[in-house]
Amino acid sequence: MSVNTGLSGWEKITEGQSHVWQMFVFELNRQARTCKTACDRTLLLGEALRTGQSLKPAHLEELSERVEQAVSCASSLRNLIYGSAKPRDKKLTSFWEDRVKWIQTLIGNPPLPTIKNVSARNSLEHFDERMDSWAYDWAHRSSGEEGWIGAFDCVVASRGVWGNDDSSALVRCYIADEATFVIRDDEIHIPMLMREADTIVRRLRAYAGAQTSMWKSSGAAPQLLVPL
């Protein structure tokens, strides 16, 4: 027989900093640290490209992968801190709202405009839909209709590398001298994203110290076992 304590579901979880409470802190810390590391590596490789240093194809491939990793982590952080779509299961709605408020309070409600903005991440997350749309338009274009040239999956030193041809479009491209990731009409400034991720890491330091210490001392990613 269950006992009604008068506490809501989320209040029960946060009361006494339960192991379930730690699971959310752990995830926030992990995504923020990974985002920060991916941004740092993106900027390092991008600077080498901007200054004309010799880069191997593997470095350019890593640059492309790292910038997308940073944006993907930013998406996870946004969902954790601000919420994404409302839960499909209605019983979770109030629980979800309480969780979002708690996380925002936990990190002190810092301004995180890059993480909070959804446009560029939506473009990346729903890239398959964009490709379908472009392919459909191409397949149904008349022979005399003018199309456009897309810079697809590129890393370049500067935006003007292809000239000023209006038919060119930065479909998915990292611009090194601007430190900006462009996804067609949406852009993310990587240094700003890195600063915001660092803000979250610093504000979680008091809560995630044990995991961070274990990571540094063992050389392995920390493990958290959560009985659910």
QUISUL-V588249 format. One line per field, one symbol per residue. phi: phi as a letter, one per 30 degrees, with the letter a starting at -180 (. if undefined). burial: # if it has 9 or more other ideal C-beta (glycine too) atoms within 8 Angstrom, else .. Layout:
phi = ???
burial = ???
//
This chain:
phi = .dcddicdeddddddihdddeddddddedddddddddddddeddddddddciddcdedddddeddddddddddddddddddcicddeddddceddddddddddddecihddbdddddcdddddddcdddddedddddddcdddcddcbccdchcbbdbdddcicddddbddaaccddchbccbhccbbddedddddddededdcedcceddddddddcicddcbcbdb
burial = ........######...#.##########.######.######.######....#...##.###.################.#.........#.######.###.##..#.#.####..#####..#..#...#...............##..###.#.........#########..######.#.#######.######.###.##..##.##......#......
//
